[in-house]
Amino acid sequence: MIVVSILRRQDNGIEGFEVKGHANYAKAGQDIVCAGVSAVTVGTVNSIEALTGIVMDSEMKNGFLNASLPSTVQPQAKDQAQLLLASMVVMLKGIEGSYGKYIKIQDIIT
């Protein structure tokens, strides 16, 4: 199962996220759930950098991605990053709605 933890502040803003595990929906290379989650999460990290100039603190390896916003971010860029991160959550919840036994999304208040 893939577990996605959305790291939220008390004000509900998103600080970052962590993705762990494999869906095991199909064999490696054919797993549409893993591919979808990877495309959405890695695409979000790339979009934040390309569109806001924010380079997220991130670590990625097989079955694992951890990404968080740096502590010093300009307010306008931060608002844009929040929109992109919220969009990522919407997309992941769509995947969870269709493939819920392979992916779980949880909020962690930091």
Order of alpha helices (4+ residues) and beta strands (2+ residues): beta-beta-alpha-beta-beta-alpha-beta
